[in-house]
Amino acid sequence: MPGPVQTKDYYKILDVPREASTEDIKKAYRKFVRKFHPDANPGNREAEERFKEINEAYEVLSDPQKRAQYDQFGFVGDIPQGGSPFDGTSPFGDIFGDIFDSFFGGGGRRGRSSTAPRRGSDLEMELECTLEEAFSGAVREVSIPRWEGCKRCGGSGAEPGTSPETCPACGGRGQVEHVQRTPFGQFSSVTPCARCAGKGKIISSPCKSCSGSGVLRQSHRLDVRIPPGADTGLRLRITGEGEAGVNGGPPGDLYLLIRVREHPRFERDGDRLHTKVSVLFPQAALGCEIPIETLDGEEVLDIPPGSQPGETFRLRGKGMPRLRGKGRGDLVVHLSVEVPRDLTDRQRALLQALAQEMDVSVKENESFLDKLKSFFG
């Protein structure tokens, strides 16, 4: 059956030109994911819908094959191959079908049998991890609430020792055909069987566990691997771990949306990490070597003489692993110079001597007697 024709402008959703590079698309995606993430907009349905659109757009534009089909045809999925105006495979099927429905009670098109195997629904849930887990990769156990086949009846819906019976009204087809004569000719319509609700089977003795439905709501546990370099907004697809299929159909898939928690020491920008370090004035003026914490151990950072506040230093290859590439990003260290608030008399004297040597004016240190004179005028 043809997939749905998609009319959304994915380039407009991500605010990128049609000739945008993969890296530009990724940057735009990250920006919008942070802005419209449900955690940043609790209870905001508009932001939630925007978040879903952003993920949908990125899933297509980040995949070269899907993007090529989207650029050529304007949608992703199976391309319709003609068909009758009444069988649902033509773009005009809904229009003609609705007209005939209004005149002849659904005679224009034939319904689908609900006894046919159907694929289970996909599931999506969020998986939160630490920056350390995203750095090195991790295996996490997740609990997935989903519908699964009833073990007591084996998914048949019938009490053990019994089995579903063929519906006598539809002969197991799940559909009933009605023929109607009109001034325009004879038309037939197919509707779901009312006796078996379109299932083709009736259950005389329903299973006591699932009440005849054949499925139960269960909490399914699964080990999931978070790949090194995972970032917020990454969608992991786990095939076959969605809802159970219907009438023997295959199960759906599970999509896990990764969210990396903020770190107290590092700020992330793609595969690059940023951190801050403070040194005292003599260290900045004369240069020094200081230890720097990274995600995989301690490194020594060389601060050259005369370093200024706000200056940055790059430790190459000490950032995050690249998810779909080789190597790692960099760690960018932002320097701040700490000014001491409380000085000893000797420290103050040394600084005053330095100020005098550099010919710069500073406040003189008032003595206790000077302060008393100033207080009493």
C-alpha positions as CSV (number, residue, x, y, z in Angstrom):
1,M,0.0,0.0,0.0
2,P,1.5,3.4,-0.9
3,G,2.8,5.5,1.9
4,P,1.3,8.9,2.7
5,V,2.3,11.8,0.5
6,Q,4.2,14.3,2.7
7,T,3.7,18.0,1.9
8,K,5.8,19.5,4.7
9,D,8.7,21.8,3.8
10,Y,11.5,20.2,5.9
11,Y,14.0,22.9,4.9
12,K,11.6,25.6,6.2
13,I,11.1,23.7,9.4
14,L,14.8,23.6,10.1
15,D,15.3,27.1,8.6
16,V,18.1,26.1,6.2
17,P,18.4,26.6,2.4
18,R,17.8,23.6,0.1
19,E,21.6,23.5,-0.7
20,A,22.5,23.3,3.0
21,S,25.3,20.9,3.9
22,T,24.8,18.0,6.3
23,E,26.8,19.9,9.0
24,D,24.5,23.0,8.6
25,I,21.4,20.8,8.9
26,K,22.9,19.2,12.0
27,K,23.7,22.6,13.6
28,A,20.1,23.9,12.9
29,Y,18.6,20.7,14.3
30,R,20.6,21.0,17.6
31,K,19.6,24.6,17.9
32,F,15.9,23.9,17.6
33,V,16.0,20.8,19.7
34,R,17.3,22.7,22.6
35,K,14.8,25.5,22.1
36,F,11.7,23.3,21.7
37,H,12.6,20.3,23.9
38,P,9.6,19.3,26.1
39,D,11.8,19.6,29.3
40,A,12.4,23.3,28.4
41,N,8.7,23.9,27.6
42,P,6.6,21.8,30.1
43,G,2.9,21.7,29.2
44,N,3.4,23.6,26.0
45,R,1.6,21.6,23.3
46,E,2.7,23.9,20.5
47,A,6.4,23.4,21.4
48,E,5.8,19.7,21.6
49,E,4.3,19.6,18.1
50,R,7.2,21.7,16.8
51,F,9.7,19.3,18.5
52,K,8.1,16.4,16.6
53,E,8.3,18.3,13.3
54,I,11.9,19.1,13.9
55,N,12.8,15.4,14.5
56,E,10.8,14.4,11.5
57,A,12.6,16.9,9.3
58,Y,16.0,15.9,10.6
59,E,15.3,12.2,10.1
60,V,14.7,12.8,6.4
61,L,17.3,15.5,5.6
62,S,20.1,13.8,7.5
63,D,19.7,10.6,5.4
64,P,21.2,11.1,1.9
65,Q,18.8,8.6,0.3
66,K,15.7,10.0,1.9
67,R,16.8,13.6,1.2
68,A,17.3,12.7,-2.5
69,Q,13.8,11.3,-2.8
70,Y,12.3,14.2,-0.9
71,D,14.1,16.7,-3.1
72,Q,12.9,14.9,-6.3
73,F,9.3,14.0,-5.3
74,G,8.5,16.2,-2.3
75,F,7.8,13.2,-0.1
76,V,9.5,10.1,1.4
77,G,7.9,6.7,1.1
78,D,6.4,4.4,-1.6
79,I,5.4,6.2,-4.8
80,P,1.8,5.6,-5.8
81,Q,1.5,3.4,-9.0
82,G,-1.9,4.6,-10.4
83,G,-4.9,2.6,-9.4
84,S,-8.7,3.0,-9.6
85,P,-10.3,6.2,-8.4
86,F,-12.2,4.1,-5.9
87,D,-9.6,1.7,-4.4
88,G,-7.7,4.2,-2.3
89,T,-4.4,4.1,-4.3
90,S,-5.2,7.2,-6.4
91,P,-5.0,10.7,-5.1
92,F,-8.7,11.1,-6.2
93,G,-9.8,8.0,-4.3
94,D,-10.9,9.9,-1.2
95,I,-12.8,12.5,-3.3
96,F,-14.8,10.0,-5.4
97,G,-15.1,7.6,-2.4
98,D,-16.7,10.4,-0.3
99,I,-19.2,11.2,-3.1
100,F,-20.3,7.6,-3.4
101,D,-20.4,7.2,0.3
102,S,-22.9,10.0,0.6
103,F,-25.1,8.5,-2.1
104,F,-24.8,4.8,-1.7
105,G,-23.6,4.2,1.8
106,G,-20.0,3.3,1.0
107,G,-20.5,1.5,-2.3
108,G,-17.7,3.3,-4.1
109,R,-14.8,1.6,-2.4
110,R,-14.2,-1.7,-0.8
111,G,-13.2,-1.9,2.9
112,R,-10.1,-3.6,4.1
113,S,-10.4,-6.8,6.0
114,S,-9.4,-6.5,9.6
115,T,-8.4,-10.1,9.6
116,A,-5.3,-9.2,7.5
117,P,-2.0,-9.2,9.3
118,R,-1.0,-5.7,10.4
119,R,2.2,-4.3,11.7
120,G,2.3,-3.1,15.3
121,S,2.6,0.5,16.2
122,D,6.0,2.2,16.8
123,L,6.8,3.4,20.2
124,E,8.9,6.5,21.2
125,M,10.3,7.3,24.6
126,E,13.0,9.5,26.0
127,L,16.3,8.2,27.5
128,E,18.3,10.5,29.7
129,C,22.1,9.9,30.2
130,T,25.0,11.7,31.7
131,L,27.8,13.5,29.7
132,E,30.2,10.8,30.9
133,E,27.9,8.0,29.5
134,A,27.6,9.9,26.2
135,F,31.4,10.3,26.1
136,S,32.4,6.6,26.6
137,G,29.1,4.9,25.6
138,A,27.0,2.9,28.0
139,V,24.5,0.1,28.2
140,R,21.3,1.1,30.0
141,E,18.3,-1.0,31.0
142,V,15.0,0.6,30.0
143,S,11.5,-0.4,30.9
144,I,9.0,-0.2,28.0
145,P,5.2,-0.2,28.7
146,R,3.7,-1.9,25.7
147,W,1.0,-4.4,24.5
148,E,2.2,-7.9,24.2
149,G,0.7,-11.2,23.3
150,C,-1.1,-12.9,26.2
151,K,0.9,-15.9,27.3
152,R,-2.0,-17.7,28.9
153,C,-3.9,-18.1,25.5
154,G,-1.0,-17.7,23.2
155,G,-2.5,-14.5,21.8
156,S,-5.6,-16.3,20.5
157,G,-8.0,-14.7,23.0
158,A,-9.6,-18.0,23.8
159,E,-9.4,-19.8,27.1
160,P,-6.8,-22.6,27.1
161,G,-8.5,-25.8,25.9
162,T,-10.7,-23.9,23.5
163,S,-10.1,-22.1,20.3
164,P,-11.7,-19.2,18.3
165,E,-14.4,-20.3,15.9
166,T,-15.1,-19.1,12.3
167,C,-17.7,-16.5,12.3
168,P,-20.9,-17.9,10.6
169,A,-22.0,-14.5,9.5
170,C,-19.0,-13.7,7.3
171,G,-17.5,-17.1,6.8
172,G,-14.2,-15.9,8.4
173,R,-13.7,-13.1,6.0
174,G,-14.4,-10.3,8.5
175,Q,-16.4,-8.5,5.9
176,V,-20.0,-8.5,4.6
177,E,-20.9,-7.5,1.1
178,H,-24.1,-5.6,0.4
179,V,-25.5,-5.1,-3.2
180,Q,-27.6,-2.1,-3.9
181,R,-29.5,-1.2,-7.0
182,T,-29.7,2.4,-8.0
183,P,-30.8,4.5,-11.0
184,F,-27.1,4.5,-12.0
185,G,-26.7,0.8,-11.9
186,Q,-25.8,-1.9,-9.4
187,F,-23.3,-1.1,-6.7
188,S,-21.8,-3.3,-4.0
189,S,-20.3,-2.2,-0.7
190,V,-18.2,-4.1,1.8
191,T,-18.4,-3.3,5.5
192,P,-16.9,-5.0,8.6
193,C,-18.9,-7.9,9.9
194,A,-21.0,-6.7,12.9
195,R,-21.1,-10.2,14.4
196,C,-17.3,-10.6,14.8
197,A,-16.4,-6.9,14.6
198,G,-14.4,-7.6,11.5
199,K,-12.1,-10.3,13.0
200,G,-13.5,-13.3,11.2
201,K,-13.5,-15.3,14.4
202,I,-15.8,-15.4,17.4
203,I,-14.7,-16.5,20.9
204,S,-17.2,-18.4,23.0
205,S,-14.9,-18.8,26.0
206,P,-12.7,-15.7,26.3
207,C,-9.3,-16.0,28.1
208,K,-9.6,-15.0,31.7
209,S,-6.2,-13.1,31.6
210,C,-6.8,-10.9,28.6
211,S,-10.7,-11.0,28.4
212,G,-10.5,-12.3,24.8
213,S,-8.3,-9.5,23.4
214,G,-5.2,-11.7,23.0
215,V,-2.9,-9.0,24.4
216,L,-1.9,-7.6,27.8
217,R,-0.2,-4.4,28.9
218,Q,3.2,-5.4,30.0
219,S,6.4,-3.7,31.2
220,H,9.2,-5.0,28.9
221,R,12.8,-4.6,30.0
222,L,15.5,-4.1,27.4
223,D,19.2,-3.4,27.4
224,V,20.0,-0.4,25.2
225,R,23.4,0.7,24.0
226,I,24.1,4.4,24.0
227,P,26.9,5.0,21.4
228,P,29.9,7.1,22.2
229,G,29.4,10.7,21.0
230,A,25.6,10.6,21.5
231,D,24.0,14.0,21.8
232,T,20.7,15.5,22.8
233,G,18.1,14.9,20.0
234,L,19.7,11.6,18.8
235,R,17.1,9.1,17.8
236,L,18.0,5.4,18.3
237,R,15.8,2.9,16.4
238,I,15.5,-0.5,17.8
239,T,13.8,-2.8,15.3
240,G,11.0,-5.1,16.5
241,E,10.7,-3.7,20.0
242,G,7.5,-1.7,19.5
243,E,3.9,-2.8,19.9
244,A,2.9,-6.4,19.0
245,G,1.5,-6.9,15.5
246,V,-2.1,-7.7,14.9
247,N,-3.3,-11.0,13.3
248,G,0.2,-12.3,13.1
249,G,1.7,-9.1,11.7
250,P,5.3,-8.0,12.6
251,P,5.9,-5.8,15.7
252,G,6.6,-2.1,15.4
253,D,9.9,-0.4,16.2
254,L,11.1,1.4,19.3
255,Y,12.5,4.9,19.0
256,L,14.6,6.3,21.9
257,L,15.2,10.0,22.0
258,I,18.4,10.7,23.8
259,R,18.7,13.7,26.2
260,V,22.2,14.4,27.7
261,R,22.0,16.1,31.1
262,E,23.9,19.3,31.7
263,H,27.3,18.9,33.3
264,P,28.6,21.1,36.2
265,R,32.1,21.5,34.7
266,F,31.8,21.2,31.0
267,E,29.6,22.9,28.4
268,R,29.0,21.0,25.2
269,D,28.9,22.3,21.6
270,G,28.6,19.3,19.3
271,D,31.9,17.4,19.6
272,R,33.6,20.3,21.3
273,L,33.7,20.9,25.1
274,H,34.2,24.1,27.0
275,T,35.5,24.6,30.5
276,K,36.7,27.5,32.7
277,V,39.8,27.8,34.8
278,S,41.0,30.5,37.2
279,V,44.6,31.6,37.9
280,L,46.1,34.3,40.2
281,F,47.6,37.4,38.8
282,P,51.2,36.4,39.2
283,Q,50.5,33.1,37.4
284,A,48.9,34.9,34.5
285,A,51.7,37.5,34.4
286,L,54.7,35.1,34.7
287,G,53.2,32.0,33.2
288,C,52.5,28.6,34.9
289,E,51.5,25.0,34.4
290,I,48.2,23.9,35.9
291,P,46.3,20.6,36.0
292,I,43.1,20.5,33.9
293,E,40.3,17.9,34.4
294,T,39.1,16.2,31.2
295,L,36.5,13.5,30.7
296,D,39.2,10.9,30.4
297,G,41.7,12.0,33.0
298,E,43.9,14.9,34.1
299,E,46.0,17.0,31.6
300,V,48.6,19.7,32.2
301,L,47.8,23.1,30.6
302,D,50.7,25.5,29.9
303,I,49.7,29.1,30.6
304,P,52.3,31.4,28.8
305,P,53.5,34.6,30.5
306,G,51.2,37.6,29.9
307,S,48.0,35.6,29.4
308,Q,44.9,37.8,29.5
309,P,41.5,37.3,31.2
310,G,39.1,35.7,28.7
311,E,41.9,34.1,26.6
312,T,41.2,30.6,25.4
313,F,43.4,27.5,25.1
314,R,42.7,24.5,23.0
315,L,43.4,20.9,24.1
316,R,43.1,19.0,20.8
317,G,41.4,15.7,20.8
318,K,40.1,16.0,24.4
319,G,36.5,16.7,23.6
320,M,33.6,14.4,22.7
321,P,33.9,11.4,20.2
322,R,32.4,12.1,16.8
323,L,29.3,10.0,16.5
324,R,29.5,9.3,12.8
325,G,33.2,9.9,12.2
326,K,36.7,9.2,13.5
327,G,38.5,11.0,16.2
328,R,37.3,13.5,18.8
329,G,36.6,17.1,19.2
330,D,38.6,19.6,21.2
331,L,38.5,20.9,24.8
332,V,38.5,24.7,24.9
333,V,39.7,26.2,28.2
334,H,38.5,29.7,29.0
335,L,40.9,31.6,31.3
336,S,39.9,34.0,34.1
337,V,42.3,35.9,36.4
338,E,41.5,35.9,40.0
339,V,42.2,39.0,42.0
340,P,42.9,38.4,45.7
341,R,40.6,40.3,48.1
342,D,42.6,40.0,51.3
343,L,46.3,40.8,51.2
344,T,48.9,40.6,54.0
345,D,51.0,43.7,54.7
346,R,53.9,42.1,52.9
347,Q,51.9,41.2,49.8
348,R,50.4,44.8,49.7
349,A,53.9,46.3,50.0
350,L,55.2,44.1,47.2
351,L,52.3,45.1,44.9
352,Q,52.8,48.8,45.8
353,A,56.5,48.4,44.9
354,L,55.4,46.8,41.6
355,A,53.0,49.6,40.9
356,Q,55.7,52.2,41.6
357,E,58.1,50.3,39.3
358,M,55.5,50.2,36.5
359,D,54.7,53.9,37.1
360,V,50.9,53.3,37.7
361,S,48.8,55.0,40.4
362,V,47.2,52.9,43.1
363,K,45.4,53.7,46.3
364,E,47.6,54.1,49.2
365,N,47.0,51.9,52.3
366,E,45.6,54.2,55.1
367,S,47.0,53.7,58.6
368,F,44.7,53.4,61.6
369,L,45.7,56.9,62.7
370,D,44.8,58.3,59.2
371,K,41.4,56.7,59.4
372,L,40.7,58.3,62.8
373,K,41.7,61.7,61.5
374,S,39.4,61.3,58.5
375,F,36.5,60.2,60.8
376,F,36.8,63.2,63.1
377,G,37.3,65.7,60.3
